[in-house]
């Protein structure tokens, strides 16, 4: 059966509060992903295989972290043709996140602003959900698990949370992403600075060596960075990634800049801006990373992809793989196939 048109579903969902629509969608996907009803969103995966960081990706289009924070809908998203799916961000302990309202649409700019704040059910529930997701991985899909710190954990103890997260997800991940770039957890972006980043990456590498011996497999680690960095900051981060033998980088998270959406409803809401306005800043960071890291270092590009051409622009900027999130909200599952086709033909 062919994929049902997204337009009617989008019209209904966009008539609801943004977070209510998000929760309703995830609840439906979670409830139906193991039933015949899944046929309404299933579409064949475009084959465009690439090997990166020792992993065999069936195609170069992935779901970005943040959409499925608790890993409840992995098989459902896999049915939509993604070559890889990244879920989280998960924190060691469950936490409610920031007060509502905290998610806003800016349809004139094809954008979202969120200040969700790592709302999630905690590491134990997350791992249990991941273990239940079998169809996607059985079909060759690659699963990334994204870890962060609890809001209640002081920034000087942040490493403790990341080490707990790494140990918890390690046995279940194809790769692990370390999120140090959300603007919605106080002081989190300080971990991108020189000394803090060095300390965090050194601790993660030591723990990974221990875990690799324990589980007899080495799981790649990626670090997710912000778009609100200058070229010198990117060079410093790139040097730290290589110095500590981090396997790859995800560029980028949401932006705190508002230049592209000034005057629009909700533009002054605090939080991270995603969607079309982030395409150019993200691509700029990707270009700087590629120049600093060399030709072979793995880069996952994310931010502002709403078309096949946008996905291609990430590869042209220097990314190896591309993730989508806000574009998926605006365009639906058809965007997955459009982007995968665009990259296969490029």
N, C-alpha and C positions, 0 to 999 in steps of 0.2 A: 504494500500500500504506500502511496506517495505521501510526502509530508503535507500536513494540512496548512493552509495559509495562516500566517501569523497575525495579519491585520485585525481580524475580529477579536482575537485574544488580547492584542495590544490595546485596542480601543476600550475594552472592558477594564483591563488592568490600570490603564492610565486615567481611568475615572475614579480610581481609589487612591487613598493616601499611599505614598511611594513605599513606605516600609510595610504597610498592610499587604500591598500587592506583591511585594517580594516574599513575604512569609507565606501568603496563600499559594504562590507558585511553587515554592520549595516543598510545602506540605503536600501538594498534589503530586509533584514528581516523586517524592519519597514514597507516597502511598501506592502509586500506580506503576512504578518502574519494574516490578516483578509480575505484572499482570498483562493480559492481552491488550489493555488500553494503551500501553506504551506505543502501539503502532501509530498513534497520531503524531508522534515526534521523531520516529525512527527514520533515518536516511543513511544510505551507504557512505562509508568513509572513503574519501579520496585517497588513493595510494600515492605517496610522495615521500618515500622512506629516506631518513637521514640518521646517521649515527653521530651522537654528540655526548661527550663526557662518559663514553663507554656504554651509552644506552641507545637502543634501536627504536627511534620514533617512527611510527607508521606514516605520519605526515607532520607538517610543520606548524599546524594550528592547534593551540591549546586554550583551555579555559583558565583565566587568571584567578588567583586566590581572592577571597573576599566575597564572592557570590555565594559559595556553599561553605560557610565557616565551620560547620560541624561535620562535614563529609557525609551528609545524609543521602545525596543524590548522585553519587559517582557513576553508577550504572546508567542512570537516566541521561546524564550529559554524554557519556560514552556513546549512547545510541544516536546522538545527534551528529556524529562524524568527527569528533575531536580526536586528534592523534595523541594528545596528552591532556590531563586534567590536573589542576592544582587546587587543593582545598585547604581550608584554614582562613585566617590565622587562628591557631589554637594556642591557648595559654595553659600553664599547669593547672590552675584552679578555674572553675567556672566563674564567670563574672557577667553582670548585666549590661555593661557598656555605659555609654553616656545617656543622659536624660533625653526623652523624646520631646518633640520631633527632632530627628537627627538624619533624615534622608530626604533630599529635595531634587526634583526634576527641573531642568532648564531646557525645555524642548526647543526653544528658539536657537539654542547653541548646540543641540544634541549632546547634552552634558548632564551630569549629576554632581551634587555636592553631598558628601556624607561626613558625619562625625560620629559614626557608630561606636568606635572605641573598643574594638576587639570583643564585642559581645559574643560569647560562646559558652558551651556546656562543659568545658574543661577537657583535660587530656584523656581521662578514662573513657568518657562517653564518645569522644572523637575516635579513639582507637577501636572501640567496639563497632562503630559505624563503618570504619575503613575495612575491618575484617569481614563485614557482611557483604561488601562490594566485591563480587567475583567475576561477573560477566565481562566487564570492561577490560580487566587485566588478562582474563583468559583469551580475549580476542586480540591481545597484543598491545593494548593501550598502556601508556606510561603514566604513573601516578606520582605527583609531587605533593608533599606535605609541608605546610608553611607554619612556622613556629614564631611565637612572640613572648613578650613579658606581661605579667599581670599589672594592672594599673596601680594596685596597692603595694607592689614591690618597689622599694626605693631604687633610683637609677644606679646607685653605687652597688646594688646587689643584683642588677639585671642579668649578669652572667649566670647566676644560679638558676634563674628561670629558663634561660636558653639551654643550659646543660640538662635540666630536667626534661625539657621539650625534646631535645635531640635524642636522649636515651629512650623516651617513650615512643617516639614515632619511628625510630631507626629500623626496627625489624620489619616494618610494614610499608616502607617508602621505597620507590624507585629513585627518587632524589628528595632532598630536604632543602627548603628555602628558609633562610634566616631573615625575618622582616625587621629591619632597623630604620624604616623610612615612613611609617604611618605618621601623619601629622596629628592624629587623634588620641595618642597616649602621651601624656605630659613628659617632656624631655627625651622622648625616645630617639629623636633624630640626633641627639648629642652623641649617640653611639657611632655615628658616621665620622666623627672627628678622630684625629690622628691617634692619640694615646688610647682612647676608649676602644676604637676599632681594633687596634693591635692586641689589646688585652683580650677582647672578646674572641677574635679569630684564633689566637693562640690557644685559648682554653677549649674552643670547639674542636680544634685539630687534635689536641691531646685526647679529648674524650672520644673523638671518632676513631683514633687508633685503637683505643681500648675496646670500643664497640665492634670494630671490624674483626678483631681477634675473637671476641666473644661469639659473634654471629657468623663468622667466616665469610663475610662479604663486605666490600667497601662501597658504601652508599655515597654518591656525589652530594656535595653541599654547594648551594648557590646562595648569594646574598642579594637582597632586593634593596635598591637605593632610590633616592628621591630625584625628581626632575629639577628641584630648586637648588642646584649646585652650579658653581662656576667651573671653568676648565681646570684651574689649579686644584680645586677640591677633588675633581674627578681623577686627576693624575695621582693624587695622594691615595685615594681609595684603590685605584687600579694597582698601584705598587704594593699596597697591603694585601690585596687579594692574591697576587702572585707570590709574595713573600711567605704567606701562610698556606700556600698550595690549596686555596679554595678553588673548586672545580669550575665555577661559572658565576655569572651575575645576571640579575633580572633588572631591566631598566625600562620603565620606571614605575614608581608608585604615583599617587595623586599629587596635585600641586596646591600650594597655598596662594599662588598668584591669582589675580582676578582681572587682569588687564583685558582679557578677551571676552569677558561677560559683563563688564560694567554697564549698569543701567537696567539689566534684566531682573525680573522678579526672582528673589532668593539669592541674587548674586552676592549679597553682603553676609550671608550665613557663614559662620565659621565651619571649618572642616576642609576636607580634601576635594578638589575639583577634578573630575574625570570626564572622559569623552573627547569630542572633537578638538576642544581647545588645547588638549595635552599632546596632540600629535607632533607638532613642531618641537616643543621643548623636549619631549621624550626622544625624538629622532636626533636632536642635537647632542643629548647625553650619550646616545648610542654611538654616534660618530666619534665623540671624544674618547669613549671607552675603547673603540676599535683601534684608534690611533695609538693609544697608550698601551694596549694589551697585545697588539700584534694580530696576525691573520688567523691564528688557530684557536684563540681563547673563546670558549662558549659564551654567547650572549643571547638571552631571551628578551625580545623587544615587546613592550606592552605600553599602551597609552594612545587613545584616540583613533583606534581602528574601527571604521564604520563602513569600509568597502574593501573590495579586492585590491584596488589601487593603493589604499592606505596600508594594507598588509605588505604589499610589494615595497612600499617606501621604507618600511622597517628593515627589510632585507638589504635594500640599497644603501641604507645608512650604516649597516654593518652587523645587523642581528642575524643569528642562525635560525631561530625559531620565533614565532609570534603568538602572543596571547591576546584574548579579547575578554571584555567584561561589559562596559557600558554600551558598546556597540551591539552586543548581544541583547541587551535590554531594549534597545531601539529597533533593531532589525530582526531579532529572533533567530531561530536555528538556521535559516537560509544563509545567514552571513558566514557560518562555519564553512559551508560548501563553497560559497563564492570566493572566500579567502584562500581556501585550500587549492581550488582550481587556479586562481591567479598565481599562486606561488609555484604550482607544478608547471605552468606554462612559461614561467620567467626564466 
